[in-house]
């Protein structure tokens, strides 16, 4: 799968805005930053396969 260049640009900009401390100690916050930036740029974030969704105990 090839990531569209526009998405790469949004991801890169979001990561460049993150601090080193955020990337090292709060990677979930950096991931949320990227997700919000993509959604703000008009991208839709969602699962690609149903089996990647919510899991339940057997």
C-alpha positions in Angstrom: 0.0 0.0 0.0 1.3 3.4 -0.9 0.5 6.4 1.3 -0.7 9.4 -0.7 1.9 12.3 -0.6 -0.7 14.7 0.8 -1.3 12.4 3.8 2.5 12.1 4.3 2.8 15.9 4.3 0.1 16.2 7.0 1.7 13.5 9.1 5.1 14.9 8.8 3.9 18.4 9.8 2.1 17.1 12.8 5.1 15.1 14.0 7.4 18.1 13.4 5.1 20.2 15.7 5.4 17.5 18.5 8.1 18.0 21.1 10.8 15.3 21.6 9.5 14.7 25.1 6.0 14.1 23.7 7.3 11.7 21.2 9.3 9.8 23.7 7.1 9.9 26.8 3.6 10.3 25.4 3.5 8.6 22.0 -0.3 8.3 22.3 -0.5 12.1 22.3 1.7 12.3 19.2 -0.6 9.7 17.5 -3.7 11.7 18.5 -2.0 14.8 17.1 -1.5 13.1 13.8 -5.0 11.7 13.7 -6.5 15.1 14.5 -4.3 16.8 11.8 -5.4 14.3 9.2 -9.1 14.7 10.1 -8.7 18.5 10.0 -7.2 18.2 6.6 -10.2 16.3 5.4 -9.0 12.7 5.7 -11.4 10.1 7.1 -9.8 7.9 9.8 -11.4 4.4 10.2 -10.7 0.7 10.2 -9.8 -1.0 6.9 -11.1 -4.4 8.0 -13.9 -5.4 10.3 -11.6 -7.8 12.2 -9.5 -4.8 13.3 -12.4 -3.5 15.3 -13.4 -3.8 19.0 -12.4 -7.2 20.5 -14.5 -9.2 23.0 -13.4 -11.9 25.4 -14.0 -15.5 24.3 
